[in-house]
Amino acid sequence: MVQPEYGITRTALRKVVFAARDESACKTWRGHSAYVTRMECLNEQDAFELFAHHAGNTITKDQRILQLAHEIAEECSGLPIALCKIGEAMSPKTEVDEWRGALRLLKTSNLDGISDGYEDVFQQLKISFDQIGKQLQNRFLICSLWPENENIPVEKLTEWWMGLGLIEASDRVTTGKRTICHLLSSSLLEKGDTGMFCAETSHVKMHKMFQKMAQWVVNNQGEEKPWLPLSLCERSTLPGPKWCSIERAWVSRLETGRWENNRTILSSTSSPGPPPLTMLISSHAFSLDLITCCQKITFLDLEGTGISEFPYAICSLREVQYLNLSGTRIEELPQEMRRLSKLKFLLVRDAGALQRVAKELIRSLIDLVMVDLFCSSGFSTHVEYAPSLLAELATPGIELALGFTAQSMTHLSELGKLQWVRTEALCLHHFEEKSKLVDLHLVVNLRSLRELTIRDTSENLELLIAEHGTSLLHSLNFLELNNLRKLKEIKWRNAGNDITVVNICHCDKLKQITWVCELQQLEQLTVTYCQEMEQLFSTSKLRPHQVVTGFPKMRRLYLENLPKLSIFFEKAMELDELTYVCITGCAKLKPLNVSKASDNNKIRLECDKDWWHGLGGGQAIMSCFKPCCCWEKVEDEEI
């Protein structure tokens, strides 16, 4: 077989193929890294053929068994070792009930009941798990709490590792990225799907069988159920007696509804002392009085529950170290929170109704290392807590990471003076500065700033400037400009060189954004609802002697409702890493002249069907795209 791309040519007499579980091991083979290829799982048809080969003729003797065999093979998600081992284990089973039982056991990660003592599939998969250190193992196992086949946001995962004490808060970004790379290299995780809200750089996934293996490990290898992932919650509720052993849980609405119908489930434990629950996640509201008996909880994530009143019941949970109330509608952080004396991480991000923070509350929680009050959603034009909180943060001895919303020059000045407080996320929201110009030199003292949003500022703002050298915004990764209705021009030079994400929304007077070409680390660009936008990048707006050939790291481009946009860039733009483009509501846009070093991987394009067909001969220019007409409600249908 001649395959020059892998070094196999007609002139070669012999070739040796090595296989390894860890990709990093392959890359150590000097001079041969170009021939390393990642083996993918089998497609549905090949997977079933492999399973059927090992299961034998039994599956063809009964149509019911044949259907169950397809379902069991599908549950293996194309992983050859699982297909072979489980196929062999099923080969002597001839009764329909045996196959039904095997499918049920497989879905609940219990292969002991299938294999009858045969060397377990999980033991084979666990080899990769055993080869990484204890710290990496603990971080990997947290992934098993996510639902099956779901994309796992890397940022959220890293935040959980931090809240559980698995990584240090001060180095969480670097350590998180390093951990993800290691788990991907070890094939324990996979890159996430590419789509509108996720990308392979921002999300990861667990193969279904590796997730079952992880659940098997945390459940003491099949003996107990100390963790409850969301996927299990969605299928059924957990029997009441089982709650006496659960340690970590991501609960569904069905589960908490059962708690409210039987308020003694959590407290009725046969063992002495409180229930062993230490980690609880819920994305929906329920009566938090129900968990006051769970005095061992250290991690409580209620993000997105939408609760409108502060849940005073949680103040009785004295062991809590991580508390997330982001995305709620609470209006205050009360004095009663002082009881949470062990609290380290307080996240109340995008809580638009929050107006009051009890006086001296932050100072009294002496273990705090992170407070996130960043809010870029709509709320009233004046936040009551800002002046007193900034004064409190200036107290000697307070050292923490901060997310904050500033509404005046005074706020920015006070933030810049906080010697031991690292402002990592900042929103300039309803900024009171009346000048037509905002110079981002205002935030030069915020050297840890990773996220900056400017929105709903003064109606006078016409010019935004960031050109004070590489020391300005040198840590920034995320920039959003939102609802700046009169902003006409942005001057940007040698600043924010590490920005990876730019969002520009509702900036009606902007006609082009050529300044973005300065950001050569950019991975994602979103431009939406800019009524006067005519061209994204223009050669006439480049600086003298500035040469732009493309964005070497851009992976995602999202353009929506830009009625006057007609040109992407006058010349072909090199976007070798681009994997996903969404274009909708851009009827005048001409074909995107994009070049890639390799056409092996087409760029996924989600677009208006009428726009695509209207390109006519221009479709040839976009030969590296694979269009889908998802905006016609036909999901993933090739045009």
Secondary structure, DSSP 8 states (H G I E B T S, - for coil): --BGGGTB-TT-S-------S-HHHHHTSTT-GGG--------HHHHHHHHHHHH-GGGGS-HHHHHHHHHHHHHTTT-HHHHHHHHHHHTT---HHHHHHHHHHHHTT--HHHHTTS--HHHHHHHHHHTS-HHHHHHHHHGGGS-TT--EEHHHHHHHHHHTTSS-GGGHHHHHHHHHHHHHHTTSSEE---SSS--TTTEEE--HHHHHHHHHHHTTTTT---EE-HHHHHH----GGGGGT--EEE--HHHHHHHHHSTTTTT--SSSSS----EEE-SS---GGGGTT-TT--EEE-TT----S--GGGGG-TT--EEE-TT----EE-GGGGG-TT--EEE-TT-TT--EE-TTHHHH-TT--EEE----S---S--TTHHHHHHHHTSTT--EEEEEEE-SHHHHHHHHH-SSEEEEEEEEES----SSEEEGGGGTT-TT--EEEEES--TT--EEEE-S-TTTTTT--EEEEES-TT--EEEE-S--TT--EEEEES-TT----GGGGG-TT--EEEEES-TT--BS--GGGS-TT----B-TT--EEEEES-TT--BS-SS-EE-TT--EEEEES-TT-----EE-S--SS-EEEEE-HHHHHHTGGGGGGGTTEEEE-GGGT-TT-B-
